[in-house]
Amino acid sequence: MGAPSSGLIAEIFLQHIEHTHLAHLTHKHRSMNYCQYVDDILLIYDSTHTSIQMILEDFNALHPKLQFTAEVEKDHNLNYLDISIHRTTTNIKIAIYRKPTFMDTIIPYTSNHPTHHKYTTVRFLFN
């Protein structure tokens, strides 16, 4: 484990990289949308203008210590975070995605877990 400040420093560094280079890259590759959550990025781009390999090369050239990987859609379907995005010819459909390792179990009320963990489980099931 690292120092408690390491997450904050990493976030500041990535925000700096994003603010200094993202405008140029989105214009160059005609990106339509860029969403980032922690270390996951969803990039929607014009595939008639550029390819994922060209985008990946440019992203990996931003800094020698940063290494990006790409996951492309398969059968018009892409899983991003806990969302399954399905692209049709006219619109986009969104559903909840569960990884194959997801276990639909909850904490028993009689367990020795903190009470706020148990309440969070109920809130999760409700939402």
LUMLUM-230107 format. One record per residue (C-alpha): x, y, z; chain; residue number from 1. Coordinates in steps of 0.001 Angstrom, whole numbers, plus 500000, padded with zeros to 6 digits. Example, Ala and Ser with C-alpha at 12.3 -4.5 7.8 and 13.67 -1.06 7.14 Angstrom:
BEGIN
<<512300, 495500, 507800>, A, 1>
<<513670, 498940, 507140>, A, 2>
//
This chain:
BEGIN
<<500000, 500000, 500000>, A, 1>
<<501164, 503481, 499262>, A, 2>
<<500850, 506766, 501038>, A, 3>
<<497350, 508109, 501733>, A, 4>
<<498053, 511022, 499409>, A, 5>
<<498987, 508810, 496421>, A, 6>
<<495398, 508634, 495100>, A, 7>
<<495075, 512407, 495259>, A, 8>
<<498410, 512968, 493508>, A, 9>
<<497481, 510454, 490785>, A, 10>
<<494151, 512216, 490249>, A, 11>
<<495844, 515641, 490000>, A, 12>
<<498331, 514245, 487475>, A, 13>
<<495620, 512637, 485336>, A, 14>
<<493504, 515802, 485450>, A, 15>
<<496529, 517798, 484267>, A, 16>
<<497139, 515378, 481367>, A, 17>
<<493445, 515493, 480499>, A, 18>
<<493247, 519301, 480504>, A, 19>
<<496426, 519834, 478489>, A, 20>
<<495958, 517161, 475796>, A, 21>
<<492301, 516139, 475580>, A, 22>
<<491058, 519068, 473481>, A, 23>
<<493652, 518364, 470787>, A, 24>
<<492978, 514606, 470758>, A, 25>
<<489195, 514934, 470644>, A, 26>
<<489458, 517385, 467736>, A, 27>
<<492014, 515244, 465889>, A, 28>
<<489970, 512043, 466145>, A, 29>
<<486539, 513705, 465951>, A, 30>
<<485444, 512331, 469293>, A, 31>
<<481768, 512823, 469969>, A, 32>
<<481815, 512016, 473673>, A, 33>
<<484410, 511452, 476388>, A, 34>
<<483396, 510089, 479801>, A, 35>
<<485886, 509244, 482521>, A, 36>
<<485320, 507605, 485900>, A, 37>
<<488456, 506916, 487962>, A, 38>
<<490540, 504873, 485491>, A, 39>
<<487799, 503894, 483017>, A, 40>
<<487187, 505997, 479908>, A, 41>
<<484267, 505750, 477491>, A, 42>
<<485116, 507355, 474164>, A, 43>
<<482628, 507699, 471322>, A, 44>
<<484296, 508627, 468054>, A, 45>
<<483722, 508763, 464292>, A, 46>
<<484987, 505414, 462992>, A, 47>
<<484939, 506654, 459392>, A, 48>
<<487581, 509243, 460276>, A, 49>
<<489899, 507324, 462596>, A, 50>
<<490506, 503898, 464123>, A, 51>
<<490814, 502697, 467689>, A, 52>
<<494463, 501821, 467046>, A, 53>
<<495276, 505429, 466057>, A, 54>
<<493499, 506747, 469149>, A, 55>
<<495265, 504225, 471377>, A, 56>
<<498676, 505183, 469942>, A, 57>
<<498025, 508877, 470633>, A, 58>
<<496790, 508217, 474178>, A, 59>
<<499773, 505978, 474945>, A, 60>
<<502136, 508674, 473634>, A, 61>
<<500898, 511213, 476222>, A, 62>
<<503298, 510053, 478932>, A, 63>
<<505790, 507163, 479120>, A, 64>
<<504340, 505902, 482435>, A, 65>
<<500732, 505785, 481210>, A, 66>
<<499541, 502674, 479378>, A, 67>
<<496015, 502601, 477961>, A, 68>
<<494152, 499544, 476700>, A, 69>
<<491001, 499390, 474599>, A, 70>
<<487862, 497333, 474703>, A, 71>
<<485739, 497645, 471589>, A, 72>
<<482091, 496824, 471167>, A, 73>
<<481127, 493306, 470124>, A, 74>
<<477820, 492735, 468340>, A, 75>
<<476923, 496409, 468989>, A, 76>
<<477288, 495819, 472742>, A, 77>
<<479810, 497282, 475208>, A, 78>
<<480061, 496930, 478979>, A, 79>
<<481243, 500076, 480760>, A, 80>
<<481396, 500031, 484558>, A, 81>
<<478122, 498361, 485611>, A, 82>
<<476240, 499382, 482471>, A, 83>
<<475658, 497373, 479324>, A, 84>
<<475337, 499701, 476320>, A, 85>
<<473642, 498292, 473215>, A, 86>
<<473780, 500360, 470022>, A, 87>
<<471006, 500057, 467454>, A, 88>
<<470651, 501898, 464162>, A, 89>
<<468418, 504578, 465686>, A, 90>
<<469269, 504777, 469395>, A, 91>
<<471150, 503365, 472377>, A, 92>
<<469706, 500970, 474945>, A, 93>
<<471154, 500745, 478438>, A, 94>
<<470841, 497900, 480946>, A, 95>
<<472541, 496883, 484177>, A, 96>
<<475607, 494702, 483624>, A, 97>
<<476708, 492103, 486138>, A, 98>
<<480133, 490511, 485840>, A, 99>
<<480252, 486710, 485695>, A, 100>
<<481762, 486733, 489203>, A, 101>
<<478814, 488723, 490652>, A, 102>
<<477171, 486935, 493567>, A, 103>
<<473639, 487944, 494388>, A, 104>
<<474074, 487437, 498126>, A, 105>
<<473494, 489853, 500954>, A, 106>
<<474842, 490219, 504474>, A, 107>
<<472663, 488343, 506984>, A, 108>
<<471146, 490627, 509607>, A, 109>
<<472499, 488418, 512392>, A, 110>
<<476090, 488715, 511165>, A, 111>
<<478753, 490669, 513011>, A, 112>
<<479040, 493373, 510315>, A, 113>
<<478565, 497048, 511183>, A, 114>
<<474933, 498146, 511092>, A, 115>
<<475523, 500772, 508397>, A, 116>
<<476790, 497997, 506056>, A, 117>
<<473509, 496143, 506544>, A, 118>
<<471470, 499277, 505849>, A, 119>
<<473523, 499904, 502719>, A, 120>
<<472603, 496416, 501486>, A, 121>
<<468913, 497184, 501893>, A, 122>
<<469334, 500548, 500147>, A, 123>
<<471185, 498814, 497272>, A, 124>
<<468392, 496277, 496809>, A, 125>
<<465769, 499015, 496919>, A, 126>
<<467521, 501134, 494288>, A, 127>
//
